[in-house]
Amino acid sequence: MTRVHDLLIVGAGPVGMALALALRDRGLDVALVDGRGRGASSGDPRVLALSRGSCQTLQRLGAWDGLDGTPIRRIHVSQEGGFGRTLIDAGEMGIDALGHVVRAGDLAQALDRVLGADGPTVIEGSRVASIEAGDDDVVVGLDGDRPGAVRARLVACAEGGIDDSAADVRSRDYGQHALVTLAESERPHDNQAFERFTAGGPLALLPHGRRYALVHTASPQEATRLAGLDDGAYMAEVDRHMAGRVRLTRVEARLSFPLTLRYRSKPTGPRTVWLGNAAQTLHPVAGQGFNLALRDVWALAGTILAAGTGDIGEARVLRRYARQRRLDRAATITVTDTLVRLFSNDIGPLAAIRGAGLLTLDACPPLRGLLARTMMFGARAWS
Ligand SMILES: Cc1cc2nc3c(=O)[nH]c(=O)nc-3n(C[C@H](O)[C@H](O)[C@H](O)COP(=O)(O)OP(=O)(O)OC[C@H]3O[C@@H](n4cnc5c(N)ncnc54)[C@H](O)[C@@H]3O)c2cc1C
């Protein structure tokens, strides 16, 4: 008889591996499949701001120790060409850090290390080409190095993207690209991050080791121009945006990522659940993509384990998961999308509203605390 796994995870990126870890040693037959070789994600050069909640989850998964994260103790938020600014301070909330900054590749490596050689079956070099859900199981067709079919009760798709042709996908092209790079500065960062809103898009400086990791959004044409500048000219552009708050002294090559919001209106289907960038691909403005994904992963693992059923792909299990995640998911997508659209322009009345918002936040510690807790823990902060 053909083997039927309890769960097949498509994509051994950080999200897929986190799910495999959350279900490890629980008596479930879990397999992972990835189009690339094992460990390929460790080359991901992006730098991620992990919320405090994500750091706690990674600790529970055993993947935090050995990860060289840089604490974020303060976040300075301001807008270029407008009044208002606010400072979110971990000390004011009685905690040591709002989150930590890690290299995405290092995070993937840490997760892979904990999964270990004796972890779940990993099918490498095989791409999932089709998914057919039936009454009792789902048949996943593979091509690549090991073509064939795999059966499972449930398939969790964490393949890192959403095909526009999928049935229930909503999307918005922001007309922005993110340039990412690492830079040294005249003065030490002192564990302070900056979020500077400019008319072309947000510019984030995250403390990373002794340097800053920059996520610099701009129109595609402007991003191409910025990527082509020599280092001195590029640093002068960043210094101009930062208006003296930070002065860069050395910068590395810039990599560009196109930014489009894409999300499935429902993250579940027959015997299928979508996670991470396969469920929603967000603008990096608030650094929420992986953080939201990890909250989804943790909730899904909890729902599966609480179901106490032999068939974890049953519709009632997926319904319970989708219900549990509805508010946090909708709020995170909406807040991220609103921030990009409200802040990425130089329309006078909007600049005044933004300035008033920043001043209100600055004058009102409880409001600031609520915002910080939301960024750290998602909608759980409201209960
Ligand atoms: C510039 C930028 C900055 C960001 N900053 C932050 C931040 O500060 N904080 C934050 O929380 N998030 C941030 N994000 C978002 C974060 O990077 C993503 O949420 C996260 O990397 C998604 O991981 P994933 O596992 O879903 O996908 P991926 O890392 O893309 O992994 C997908 C895996 O699936 C495999 N795969 C693909 N297709 C198939 C197939 N058909 N069959 C088999 N395998 C397949 C791939 O080989 C890959 O290994 C940022 C994103 C960008 C672009």
The ligand as an ORCA input file, in Angstrom:
! r2SCAN-3c Opt
* xyz 0 1
  C      13.419     43.329      1.367
  C      12.653     42.477      2.332
  C      12.800     42.666      3.697
  C      12.061     41.899      4.611
  N      12.182     42.162      5.939
  C      11.440     41.467      6.827
  C      11.539     41.737      8.231
  O      12.265     42.629      8.651
  N      10.782     40.995      9.086
  C       9.942     40.013      8.639
  O       9.263     39.385      9.478
  N       9.837     39.722      7.327
  C      10.560     40.417      6.407
  N      10.470     40.125      5.080
  C       9.631     38.985      4.658
  C      10.374     37.643      4.773
  O      11.574     37.720      4.040
  C       9.500     36.518      4.252
  O       8.280     36.533      4.945
  C      10.122     35.138      4.458
  O      11.413     35.088      3.903
  C       9.252     34.106      3.779
  O       9.767     32.827      3.997
  P       9.093     31.571      3.301
  O       9.644     30.364      3.998
  O       7.621     31.754      3.212
  O       9.620     31.596      1.774
  P      11.051     31.330      1.142
  O      12.135     31.751      2.066
  O      10.994     31.936     -0.211
  O      11.146     29.729      0.996
  C      10.376     29.026      0.044
  C      11.031     27.666     -0.249
  O      10.124     26.933     -1.108
  C      10.875     26.309     -2.169
  N       9.951     26.157     -3.315
  C       9.422     27.127     -4.090
  N       8.578     26.600     -5.000
  C       8.572     25.261     -4.798
  C       7.886     24.174     -5.414
  N       7.003     24.335     -6.427
  N       8.111     22.915     -4.965
  C       8.994     22.706     -3.927
  N       9.648     23.709     -3.302
  C       9.445     24.967     -3.729
  C      12.027     27.261     -2.431
  O      13.127     26.559     -3.013
  C      12.348     27.779     -1.013
  O      13.329     26.991     -0.354
  C      11.177     40.884      4.146
  C      11.032     40.677      2.765
  C      11.751     41.467      1.861
  C      11.560     41.244      0.373
*
